[in-house]
Amino acid sequence: MLFSVFFIQGPMAFAAFVLGLRASRRRLLADPAANIDLWRKMARWGWGIGLPLQAVAAGMQVGAIASGNPFSPAGAAGLALGFATAPILTAGYIGTIALMLARNPRFLSVMAPAGRMSLTVYIGESALLSLVFSAYGLGYFGQWGAFPVVATAIASWALLSVFAWLWMKRFSQGPLERVLALITGKKQSA
């Protein structure tokens, strides 16, 4: 598991962070209507290419698991294809959301506090879910089916979103965003 976290998920998460930072600095989502052509391309690529390739990858992995050998060549190829094409499908999600925001700027306003506290919410969700599923917490890893796991993930996100909404009524930054601002020397936003 540590190999996966450090050498597969870690670099991918870091790459996504760098891309998000770059998009933020270019203020790509600050005015979604200014980049309609980009969003349309991203949506077309994501849904037209990314989604079918992700379906193929999922099919390969599920088939390998169902055959009792998740580490078979088909399972490994499905995993590799899934990792390689996930950014394409992600582009489709981002493009679609940006198009919806261009059409209706208040579309996601209810999520603004959680977005302004995204680091705190992200780390908070990891901490909460690790307490539910890890042996040092409640130890439910591998004991629940897909539905309760997904419901728990959604509930943890909802709980942290309510926390973010309450926090942002009083403070201008989330707690971990404030720590990051102190580390990087960035002035506190108003």
N, C-alpha and C positions, 0 to 999 in steps of 0.2 A: 504494500500500500504506500509506503514512504517513497519508493521508487516512482510510482505513478504520480504522487503529489509533486515531488521535486523536479522530475524530469519530463513529465508530460503536461500535467495540469498547471504547474507553476509557470513555465515559459509561456503557455497559452494565455493564462490570466495576465501575465506581465505584458504580453503583446496587446491584449485587449485594453489594458490600462493605458498604454502608450498611445494607441489609436484614439481612445476616448479623450485623453489629454490634448492631443493634437486637434481633434474635432472641437473641443472646448475652446482652445486658443484661437481657432479660426471662426469661432462662434457659429458653427454650422446649424445648430438647432435654435439659436437665438431668434432667427427669422427664417422659419422653414419655407416660407413662400419665395424667398430669394434663391432657393436652390432646387426648384421643382424638377428640373431635368435630371439632376443627380438622384433625387429620391425615386423618380420613376424608373431610372436605370437599375438602381439598387433593388427595388421591389420586383422588377421583371427578372433579374438575375437570381434573386433569392428564391422566389416562388417557382420560376420556370426551370432552374437548374439545381439550386440547392435543395429544395424540397424533394424532388425525385431521387437525387443521389443519397439523401439522408434516409429515404424509405428503403432504398436498396441496401444501404449499410445496416439499417435496423433489421431488415429481413435476413441478412447474412449472419448477424450476431444472434438473433432469436433462433434461427435454424441450428446454429452451432450449439447453443445452450440446450435446445430441445433434443438434440442428438446425444447429449450427455458429455460433449467435449467442447466447452467454450473456448479452449485454446487451440482448436483445430486451425488449419490454414484458412478456412472460410471465416471462422470467427475472428482471427487476427486481421484478415483482409477487411472484414466489415468494420472492425474497430479503427483501423487505419483510414479507411474511406470516410468514416464518420468524423474523425478528428480533422481530416483534410478538408471536408466540405462544410463543416459546421459554420465557418466564417461566411460562406456564401449565403446560407440560410439566414444567418444573423443579419446580413446586409438587407435581406428581404424584410425582416421584421422592422429594422430601423427605417428603411425606406417607406414602408407602409405607415408606420407611426408618424413619421415626418409629414407624409402626405395628408394624413388625418389632421395633424396639427396645423398645416397650412390652410386647410379648409375650415377648421374650427379651433382657433388658438386656445380656447379654454377646455379643450377635449380632455386633457390630463391634469387639470389644475388641482384636483383633489389629491394627486400624488406629489405635488410640488414639495411639501415638507420632507417626505421620504427621499426625494431626489436631491434636495439640498443637504441631506444627511446621509448620502448613499454609503459612505465608508462605515459610519456607525451602524446603519441598518445591515450592511453586508456582513460585517464582523459579528454583530449581534445575532444575526440569523445562524451563522456558523457556531457560535457559542451555545445558543439555545438548543439547536438540533444535536450538537455533540453531547449535551447533557441528557437529551432524551434517548439517544441511540448508543452512546459509548458505554463501556463497562464501568467507567468512573462516574457515570450518571445513572440513569434508569435501566440501561442495558437492553433496549428493545431492538438492537440491530439484528436483522434477519428473522425477527419474530412476527412481523406484521406483513400483510399483503400490500399491494400497490396502492389501493384506495386510502387506507389509513395513513400511509407514509406521505402521499400527496396532500391529503387533508391537513396533516400536521405541518407540512411545509407552508401551505397557504395560511394556516392559522398563525404560524410564527411570523410570517411576513405581515399579516394584518395587525397583529399585536405590536410589532415594531413600527408600523406605519402610524398607528394611533399614538404610540410613544413619541414619534417624530413630530406629529401634529401638535401635541401638547408641549413638547420641548421648544419648538420653533415659535410658539406664542410668547415665550419668555426670553429666549436667547436668539442671537443672530446666526449661530453656527452650532452644529452638533458637537458632542464632546470629543469624538475622535478627529473630526475636522479641525477643531481648535488645536488639538495636539499636533496634527500635521502642519497647520499654519505656523505654530511655534517652531517646529523642527525646520521647516523650509524658509522661515523668515518672512512669510507672506503676512501682510497686514490683515487684521480681522475685517471681514466685510460688514457693511452696515445692515 
